[in-house]
Amino acid sequence: MLELDRVTKRFNGADGRAVTALSDVSLTIARHEMVCLVGRSGCGKTTTLRLIAGLERATHGRILLNGVPVEGPSAQRCVVFQRYTLFPWRSVLRNVAFGLEIQGVPKSKRHAIARHYLALVGLAEQVHAFPAQLSGGMQQRVAVARALATDPQVLLMDEPFGALDAQTRTVLQQELIRIWQEDRKTIVFVTHDIQEAALLADRVVVMQGPPGRIQAILNCDLPRPRDKGAPAFLALCDRIHTMLEVVNGWN
Ligand SMILES: Nc1ncnc2c1ncn2[C@@H]1O[C@H](COP(=O)(O)OP(=O)(O)OP(=O)(O)O)[C@@H](O)[C@H]1O
């Protein structure tokens, strides 16, 4: 469904020298797949997401969604960033309805859709609150609901739970799996957290860089829900850890 075909991305660095953020990266992602990108800071994970989102253009190579080249942002490819990027002056309901408003969906319909997704992320009671009245975890749920409300084919998540405490993070991971199983989106998820990758992914893509490259891909075929205490889960975490260690010299 989603194909990165020999993608290279260069930026002009602060010192005027070119930085190769990605070098010749190829990856094919199936419909309904959950793929996690892992790797040390600077290896090109965010750049990969931004290219898929159409927020950046590849220097070389192509990105195809259903065979059609990605040439700019689209409601079909929605990003959830690490920090909740809500409009502070809009209520929760109107934040979630924003993308639909842009698409010209009538008010009653867009509010009904927004309420549906807010209920899905457990915020049915908070529809009239403003972002500043919510906790960080709640704001991030709103961001997830907003991304889902426009029914994108691909959800791009850039460490969406990275700023949250461990307990809230666990709740949102479980919710994301539930929503993904119900909604069957294709998800590309960036994380630094090995447990998170093991919990979520169908495949873990290990990157190294700069220049960013894919060094290894690991299939995670444990049935869901995955039990973090189960020996098979711990073995999977260990395999991801070992791959990162081998690729990046982590320990
Ligand atoms: N707009 C930009 N201008 C110049 N260089 C950039 C730009 N965006 C990214 N880079 C460089 O490209 C490389 C990859 O950055 P990227 O943000 O994709 O890495 P990352 O793996 O997401 O890192 P992190 O885990 O720290 O978020 C880095 O060397 C970074 O400095």
The ligand as an ORCA input file, in Angstrom:
! r2SCAN-3c Opt
* xyz 0 1
  N      15.040     20.673      8.440
  C      16.280     20.176      8.612
  N      17.354     20.894      8.257
  C      18.608     20.412      8.393
  N      18.880     19.171      8.880
  C      17.840     18.406      9.260
  C      16.490     18.868      9.150
  N      15.664     17.880      9.599
  C      16.460     16.869      9.983
  N      17.766     17.178      9.781
  C      18.910     16.300     10.044
  O      18.644     15.030      9.484
  C      19.078     13.980     10.335
  C      17.884     13.092     10.677
  O      17.007     13.825     11.529
  P      15.630     13.220     12.066
  O      14.943     14.282     12.838
  O      14.903     12.580     10.950
  O      16.182     12.074     13.043
  P      15.372     11.223     14.133
  O      15.832      9.804     13.953
  O      13.925     11.465     14.048
  O      15.965     11.817     15.481
  P      15.273     11.965     16.948
  O      15.109     10.564     17.453
  O      16.280     12.738     17.727
  O      13.977     12.689     16.771
  C      19.743     14.660     11.525
  O      21.121     14.727     11.285
  C      19.123     16.046     11.536
  O      20.018     16.998     12.094
*
